[in-house]
Amino acid sequence: METFFQQNETVIVFAHGLVLFALGFAAWLQRRRATRLALTSSLIWLASYAFFEALVIWGFVFIPIQSTYLAPEVIQALVVLRAVLQMVAMACLLQFGLRLVPWTRRHLALLSIISMVVWVGILVGATAAAGNQGWDVIQWEATTAQFSRYLFLVPGALLSAYGMWLQRDALTRAGMVGIRPFAALAAAALLVYAVVGGIVVEAAPWAPAGVGNESGWFDATGFPLAVVRGLVALALLLAVIKLLDIFEVEAEQQVMALDRARLVAEERARFGRDLHDGTIQSIYASGLHLEAIALNTDDGDTRDEIRHVVGSLNATIDGLRGYIRGLQAPDGGPSGIASDLDRIVRDFRDDSHLEVSFRVTGQESCGPLPDDAGQHLAHILRESLANVSRHAGPCAVDVRLTFSPDEVDLVVSDTGGGIRDEIAGPAAPGHGNGLKNMHERARWLGGRIVIEAGESGGTRVVLAVPLDDVESTEMPATRQGSPTEVMT
């Protein structure tokens, strides 16, 4: 068996890289698709890791072959490039894990900065050690690889496994129970990869003894490290391919939402016609009849009372006509939505006497909006501001509406009392139907609502609605928040 693996080492290494390349390619193809789940919007980082790691692995085949044709200086430069690419790959895996775990935006930014500092520290420290110890470029590369595996791959794989496990609940809430087991499979594969890819390392000037290094692993198990890593990567590839079905399910859900919206629009039109042709005409006829009675009565008090009733009926007719216009009114696109939300903010400012600011950006670059987006955004904003009035106390409020080719974001933040522990979820007792309705409206738009602590205290509420814009070249932005995806 040992002779077989040695004779086919090049094939094994190439196959390992091919599996990782397929993993990256499969996820990369979906990068432009609109999604509302943190799992699928973060796959671009896993794809980046797989691409770079595949190039590094193939480098261990390509560079030795080229060493007989290229100058030693060129070979050394290629080895340095391979080492840097491997460090970049490990950092991408860590970023994937960080984005699967629901940190606040402040914590995510802090952890990302720390990881960048550590990345530079590994590069500088290994270079300094190579100069002091007289290492050649291969020993320098092995040192950077080991530190990267210990400090990036191990925590990155563990965070990714934990985040994948957490995403099972998000898949259940999104109605994707059939995909849930593959998230668990991916989590298991990442846990194993943390061991065989991060704890067990290749030969280096200070490689650990026993199964902690590549040769000790082979002596103990009889399998080359590349074979085991390749098999784990294959299991992760199969799990990710099934997880990519999320995009198809979300597309089907969006089609169903469009069908429901069309049916709702038709029902609204029918309801408006029935009100106009039936109810309003009946009320109008009753008013005319009462007017005739008033003209034929000699009692002045009775005549005044009847005319007062007729006035109330006319006011009712005006109210019904306004309601019908509201049923038929289009959202008016980004500018109309921004105008409606601005009016809501101004009314709230006048009623609450709080300091409220409203900012709108990106109206010109907005992608195609879902049907009734304006009405849903308006209702969610009203409920959010009502929550501020009820729970935040005296504070300043900032409302931001951001349009982009692939997403619409509505952010309501305040500097009030902050998140309270009793806000347990949409079904928390004593919170009425407002919270449930907001989540339902977000789901109807294909988006999600997240609540988190504000950067400077208070509470920050984020509604993110993905737009299916195939011409956008940017990957969908993620919004990180606390695990509590609720509002009060």
N, C-alpha and C positions, 0 to 999 in steps of 0.2 A: 504493500500500500504506500509506504514511504517513497519507494522508487517511482510509482505511478504519479504521485503528486509532484515530485521533483521534475519528472519528464514533461509534465503538462502545466508547469507553473505559469508560463506565459498565457496559456489559454484560460486558466483559472482567474488570473488577474484581469485579463481583458473582459471575461464574462462578468466579473464583479463590477467593473466600471460600466459595462453595458446595462446592467440592471439599474444602477443609480441614474444613468443617463435617461433610461426609459421612465423612471420615476419623475425626474425633473421635467421631461418633455410632456408627460401626461398632465401634470399640474400646470405647466406654463401655457398650454393650449387654452386653458380655461381662464386666463388671467383677466380677460376683458368682460367676463360675464358678470352681470349684476347679481349681488347676493346680499342677504341680510344677516348671515351667520358669521360669527368671528372665525369659526373653523375654516370655512372656504375662502374668506377674504384674507386669511393669513397663509394660505398654502403657497403663495408666491415665495415666501421665505424658505419653505421646505424645498421648493423647486430649485431655488438658487443654491441651497446647500448641495442638493443632489448633482446639479450641473458641475459645480466647482470640484466636488469630491470625485466625480467621474473623470474630469480632466486630470486631476492629481494622480489618480490610480493609473490611468493610461500613460501618464508621464513616466511611471516606473517601468513601462515597457518601451516607450518611444525614446527616452533619453539614453539608456544604455546602447540601443541600436545605433543612434546617431553619434555616439562617442567615437566611433571608428572613422567618421567622416568629417566631423566638425572640430574646430580648434578647442583646446581645453578651456579657454576663456569663455567661449560661447556655451560650452557644456555647464560651466559653473553658473553662468547667468540663467540658464534654463533651470538648474537646480534651485537657485534663489527664487525664481518665479514660481516654481512648483511649491516651495515652502510657503510663500506668501499666499498663493491660491488656497492652500490647505487651511491656513489660518483664517482666511476670509470665509471659507466653507464652514468652519466650526462656529464662527461668529454668526453666520446666517441661521444655523440650527438653533443657537441660543435665542436669537431674535424670534424665531418661530415659536419656541416655547414660551417666551415672555408674552407674546401676543395672544396665546391661547388661555393664559391665566388672567382672570379679571382684575388686574391692578387698576388703580386710579391713574389718570394721565400723568400726574406728577410723579408717582412712583415708577411708572414705565419709563419716563424720560430720565429719571435719576439712574435707574438700573442700566439703561442704554449707555449713558455717559460713563458709568463705572466700567462697563464692558469694553468701551473704546479705550479707556485709560489702561485697563489690563492688557488689551491687545497690543498697544504700543509698548507697554512694559515688557511683555514677552519678547517682542522683537529686539528691543534695546538690550534687555538683560542677556538674551542668548548671544547677541553679537559681542557684548562685552566679555562674556565668559569664553567665547571662542578665541578672542584676542588674548586673554590671560592664559588659557590652557593650551593654546596652539592647535585648536581643532581645525580640521579641513571643512570644506563646505558641506560635505555629507553629514558629518557629525553635528555641525551647526543646524542643518535642516532637521535632523532627528531630534535635537533638543527642542526646537520650536514646535515640532509636531507633538512631542510628549506633553509639553506644557499646555498646548492648545487642547489636547484631548482631555487632560485633567481639569482644566479651568473653564473650558467652553463646551466640549462635547458631552461630558458627564452631566453637568447641570442642565445643559440644553436638552439632552435626551430625557432626563428625568422630568423637567418642567413640561416638555412636550407630551410625555406619557400622562402626566397628571392633568394637563389641559385637555388632552383627548378624552380622558375619562370624564372630565367635567362636561364636555360637549355632548355627552350622551343625553343629559337632561335637556339641553337646548334642542337636540334633534327630536326628542319626544314632544316638547312643546310646539315644535314646528310641524308636527304630524308626520315625522319621518321615522317611525318606529322600526321599519324594516332595515334602515341603514345603521341603526344604533349598534348592533353587534360588531360592525366593521370598525367603528371607533374604538371599541374595546380591543379588537385585534391589533389595531395600530398602536394602541397604548402598550399592549404586551410586547409587540415587536420593538418599540422604542426602549422599553425597560431592558430587554435583552441586549439591545444595541449599546446601551449605556455601559454594559459590562464588557462585551467583546470589542466594542469600538472605542471605549474611553478608558477603561481600567486596564485592559490588556493592551500593551503597546509594543511597537517594533523596537528593534535593537537601537540603543543609544549609549552615549558615554556613561550614563548613570542609570541604566535600565534596571528595574526591580528584578529580584530573583524569582524563581519558581514560575507558576502559571501567569504571573503578572507581566511576562514578556513573551514575545512571539515564539522563540525557541522553546521556552519552558512549556508554553501552551501546547505546542506540537508534540513534545515528549509525553505530556500527560494525557492528551486526548487522541492523538494520532491523526488529527485533522488540521490542515493549515488554517491560519487565522483568516486568510482571504476567503476560504470556502465558507466558514461560519458566518463571516460578515456578509458575504454575498447571499447566503440563504436567508438571513434576517432581513436584508434589504429587499429580497424577493417577497417575503411575507408582507413587508411594509408597502411594497408596490401594489400587491393585490388588494390590500386594505384601502389604499388611497384611490385606486381605480374605482372601487365600489363607493367610496365616499364622494367621488366626483358625480355620482348620480344625484347628489343634492342639487346641482345646477338644473338638471332635468326636472326634478320634482318641483323646484321653485318656479321654473318656467311654466309647468302645468298649473301650479297654484295661481300664478299671475294670469294665465288664460282664464281660469275659472273665476278669478276676481273680476276680470273684464266682462265675462258673461253675466256675472251677478250685477255688476254696475250697469250693464245694458238693460237687464231686466228691471232694475230699480228705476232707471231713467224712464223706461216705458211705463212703469207703474206710476211714477210721479206725474207723467203727462196725462195718463188716464184719470188719476185722482184730481188733477187740476181741472180737466175738462168736466168731470162730474161735479166738482164744486161750483164751477162757473155756470154750467148749463142747468144744474139741478138746485143745489142749496141756495146759491145767490139769487137765482130767479125766484125761488119760493119766498125768500126773505123780502125781496123787492116787491113781490106781489102782495105780501102781507102788509108791507108798509103803505102801499097805495090804498089798500082796503081800509087801513086805519086812518089815513088822510081823508078818505071819503066820509068815514064816520065822524071825524072831527068837524068837517064842513057842515054836516047835517045836524049837529047837536047845538042846543042853545045854552048849555051849561059851560060857562067859561073855564071853570076849574077842570072839568072833564076834558075840554078841548086842549088845554095846556098840558095835561097829563098825557094825553094821547100823542101830542106832538113831541113830548119828551121821549116817549117810547120809540116814536119814529126816528128821532135823532139817534137813539142808541142802536136801532137796527141799521141805520146808514153807517154808523161807525163800525158796526160788525161787518157790514159788506166791505168797507174799505180795508179792514183788517184781513178779511179773507182774500181780497184781491192782492194785497201785499204778500200774503202767504203763497198765493199761486205764482206770483212773480219770483219769489224766492225759490220755488220748486223748479222753475224754468230757467233761472239765471245761470249762465255758464260761469266757470271759475275765472275766466278772463286771462289765463296764462300767468306767467311769473309776475308781471306788473300788477295785474288785478289781485292776485293773492297778496302781494306785498302791500297794496293799498288797503285791502280788507284787514290785514293783521295790524297795520299802522293805526287804523281807526279803533280796533279793539284795545290796543295799547294806550291810545290817548283817552279813551273812555275810562279805562282802569286807572290811569294817572289822575284823572279828574275826580273819580269816586273815592280812591284810596288815599290821595294826597301823598303818595310815596314818590321817591325819585326813580323814574323809569326811563330807560333809554332803549331805542330801537334802531337796529342797523340792518341793512339789506345789501348783499353783494352778489355779483355773478348772474344778474338777470339775463344778460345778453347771451351767456354761454349755456343756459339751462337746456338739458335734454328733454325728451318727451315726458310729460307729467302723467301720472295715473288719473283716471276719471275721478271727479269729485275731490281732487287733492285739496283744493282751496277750502272746501267745507270741512274736511277732516282736520286740516291744519288749524283752522279757526276754532273748532271745538276743543282741540287739544290745548291750544294757547289759552283759551278762556278758562279751562279747568286748571291749568298750571298756575295762572295768575290768581285764580280763586284760592288755590292751595297756599300761595304766598301770603295772601291776605289773611287766611285763617290761621296759619301755623308759624310764619316766619317772624312776625312782629315788625317793629320799625326797622326798615332796611332799605338798601338800594337794590333795584332790579335791572338786569340787563337782558334784553331779548335780541337774539341774532338769528337772522334768516339768511342762509347761504345756499345759493343755487350753483350747481356745477354740471358738466355734461353727464356725469354718472351718478349724482347723488344730490338730494336736497336735505339740508340739516336745519332743524329748528332747535335752538338752545335757549333755555330760560334759566338764568342763574340769579341768586340773591345772596345778600350778605347777612341773612337773618340767623335764626337759631340753629340751623343745620339739620342733619338727618337724625331722627329719633329711633331708638331701638324698637319701639312698638309698631313701627311701620314694617310689618312683616311680609306683606305681599298683597296682590290684588284682592284677595278674599279676606283681608284683615277685618275683623269686626269693627263696626262703628264708622267705617269710611264710606258707606253708601255705594252707589253704582258708578260714581265718577271715575274711579281708578279702573274698574273693569271696562268701562266704555272707552277709556283712552287706549288701553291695550288692544281692545278690539278694533278701534280705528287705525292704530298703527299696523296691526296685522292685515287689515283690509288694504292698506296702502303697500303691503309687502315690506314694511320696515320694522323697526324695533325701538322701544323706549328704554332708556337706562337712567337710573338716578345714582348720583355719587356726591361725595362731599366736594364743595367748591374749592378752588385753588386758594382762596383767601377767606375761607369760612363759608358758612351758609350751605345752600344746596344748589346743585347744578343738574338740570334735567336735559337730556339729549334725545331728540327724535331724529333718527337717520332713515331716510327713504331712498333705497337704491333705484336708479333709473337705468333701463336696459338700452344703453347707447353704444352701438357696435363700433362707432367711429372713434370713440375715446381711446387714447393710448395709455391712459393712466390707470393703475390698478385701484379698485375701490378702497377708499379710506376706511380705516377701522376706528371705532370709538371705544376706547377702553373705559370701564367704569368699575364700580364696586359690584360684588356679586348680586346686590339687591337691584334687580331690574324692575323697580316699581315706582309709583308716585303716590302721594297722599292727596 
